Amino acid sequence: MSEGRRLQVLRAIVQDYVATSEPVGSRSLLERHQLGVSAATVRNDMAALEEDGLIAAPHTSAGRIPTDAGYRLFVDQLSEIKPLSPAERAAIQEFLTAAVDLDDIVDRTVRLLSGLTRQVAVMQYPSLTRSSVRHIELVPIGGSRLMVVLIVTTGRVEQRVVDTGQDVTGGDGERLVFDLRGALNTMAAGRPFTEVAAGLGDLPDQFAPQDRAAVEAVTTALAELVVEEREERVVVAGTSNLARGGDFPLTLGPVLEALEEHVVLLRLLDAMHDDPVRPADTDVVAVRIGHELSHAGLVSTSVVATGYGAGPDHVAGLGVVGPTRMDYPTTMAAVRAVATYVSRSLGA
């Protein structure tokens, strides 16, 4: 059997099984696809694919379905991801452009992605540790209290009220706030948080001794914002799609339990981005299929994910979780397109 025809038969089996959810036989392959060979040749090809572990018989019928390895070979052999139509791209852009803030972008993104793919959409909030500072604002709110506002390049805004221990509303206090605001932005603006966090500890020494306690209160609050656990968040939408089509007759429970463990999804998105077999590039769509997923509850699923960011840097991930029997080219196209528009929205 030629390698080219082997891939052609496997591709036809995957396409038919995704479309019909029924095991695929040699007769149906000949009827639906222009394979240019006899029925006996197709049966021999299918037997060879089964021997290689790429297809399997779910029961004692003539039909075969792809295995995890079969789906993997199919995905790896995709020469290009099918582009979305102009109408689909315009709809994505219009829907995301209407978002008013980061929370709205995340909410719209997962709803849009679950609707486009009819799978479960997941999106990680931009991580502060992978982001850069756009601006730091200090707002006196009475007496010795300041509101510290951190604006990140991803559009994320964090704030904290700090008691500086000295009046920041009078003449001397206003000058301190002005000088501290300037020093913070000179040191931090445009720099990754990993660098900013290291520089915060040196800032109090640049001020007069009587002001150092107030400066330290502000820099401590900013440092805490970087490491807070709540920065690692993931949003999920479309879990009801899992019940569609009966793809999980026996394993839906473990899948739902895994989706409820957000730390599982965060680790999965991070691992797919850091996978050494693929470049850390926001344009690259990663696919993990079945037993390639380390969590036992997800072995009956596939995950299609990519990164997004306000510039060339990846700050978080988004993607979909669905059955291994999914339309991989269309799903990969949707994930990549949505990530592209999210990145544009955050960079605007």
LINQUI-V676595 format. One line per field, one symbol per residue. psi: psi as a letter, one per 40 degrees, with the letter a starting at -180 (. if undefined). A space follows every 10 residues. Layout:
psi=???
This chain:
psi=hidddddddd ddddddddde eiihiddddd deigdfiidd dddddddddd deediihdag ieiiiiiddd ddddddehdi hhiiiddddd dddddddeid addddddddd ddddddefah hihhihhdee iihdihihhh ehbehihhhh hideeihiih hhheeiheda dddddddddd ddddddddhe iidddddded deddeeiide eddddddddd ddddddehde dgiihiifdd ddehefegde eddddddddd gddddddddd dddeheeiig heehhihhhb eehdhdeeee iihhiiiiie aeiheiiiai haidgigddd dddddddddd dddddde.
